[in-house]
């Protein structure tokens, strides 16, 4: 893709969070979060339900303003970046998207081109959206209303929209939660390829530790709204971390295809 | 990349069939062509209905005579002179009577119908998109009732607050402007805005369900209805009749003065709403995604709700409560051309025009030479549509 369809993909960019505190009203959800993402990296945010993953992700996307701390992209505070310019740099996909009305798949994916246009889509926009649909394997659904699709298909529509947006940072909240096994692997493979090819980056919240271990470069583990650990995936995802963060016993095993995590619960075993 | 001009999609190409439907671009363009053709056909139907509508009534005026009167009005002098010289039969004027009926009474009435239908269709569509709720319309949000309460207030209390100003008539050129009319619009707008502000306050929390919004609208309608009843109770006989007619919704009070007040309001509001239609599209994927796509969600929602409320309340101030058009027109169009606001907005507007023109025509013809207030017919058609909508499986799933 050339510079007119998005940003110049070759230059290095860095997203940095320092001392982020975020919450709703007087309730603090996450506190003192420091992390950074550089071009070409896939960073996964791990943590149990309610640990603040989604809140942190919304804060990164400038949807919520942090209560304290700063988020910068190449040392520029994100609240100082023009909203439309920011939309070309950061693409966000929430965990669930409920599309209103009779939006077709094509129209919904084309929304990703909105930051690049004022009112009408150019030929190029239309072709970029088509390519995104093909990459997410939803091209045969192009004229179907999104409201008639299955949860997994809707999730792929949202991911395709983010692809069409062609940002430097893809920030996804549980991008594979509604996908079947085949589509989980395909989606993460496609995303990882795009990130490595374009020098973009991806931050995603996730529950599947095996996928996190296999597809991410770095991991941020959250516990009770604070950083438990941030670093290389293999260094963070340990049996000790899984015990501390999730309260679950596990064993990380080697297989010819790589490491995998076997989690077990002695009490549950007794019930069985 | 080649020149920028090549990148554009030309409307002419879309309509003249130069589309390769095997490519995704072609498939998309074909869908755009369908949408554009749908809007064009609605415009053509509206124009046809306009001529039928000005012709039919207590006194029927033939299409030929109607066209002659328009010709006299619109055509430049050179063409008129040409016609006098070479086609004298064309220039024989129909009776003065016909021209009078057309210009003084039918025309302003039909134009008022068009403005009102268009405003309600557009406002309903925009409000549905902004609140992401298919049951929303000016009527179901209580805006219509609030506007009629405002109008009733100005009818009852106008003269005691503004004194003779209520009866002042300003004449600009040949058109008379009633200051009282303008005050009525203002009152209708203020109270309609009040209803929207109450709705926004009641539904501020993020977890507001769709039915909560509708229930708030119902409650607000009741409150303002109480107000209307109170103002009826304290009004004198003449005011009572005026208020009652108002609430039924009727186009009978149309004058050129009213049309000229509404013209700038409807045109400017429509353009402003048309300009944000792309942002409304982004909202279809939710507030957070729209925000990520560069839309300032809360400002868009507030501004567009104010604009659409202004447009509808201004029209309703002169017509009274016209229910359900803002609900029906957008839905019918959504079913046919999908959800893209850039096309849905004009489509819903002209669909509103078509529905209201047919209903108004029906009201004028059914008990000739008398007429039925169009509001009554709209309640019946709209009520049936609403029941169909919530009982239809395909639709009720999304509600």
Interface residues (C-beta under 8 A of the other chain):
Chain A: X2 X4 X58 X61 X62 X63 X83 X84 X86 X87 X90 X91 X92 X93 X94 X97 X98 X99 X100 X101 X102 X103 X104 X106 X107 X108 X111 X112 X114 X115 X117 X118 X119 X120 X121 X122 X123 X124 X126 X127 X129 X130 X133 X139 X142 X143 X145 X147 X158 X161 X165
Chain B: X1 X6 X7 X8 X9 X23 X24 X25 X27 X28 X29 X31 X128 X129 X132 X134 X275 X278 X281 X282 X283 X284 X285 X286 X288 X289 X291 X292 X293 X294 X295 X296 X334 X335 X338 X339 X340 X342 X397 X398
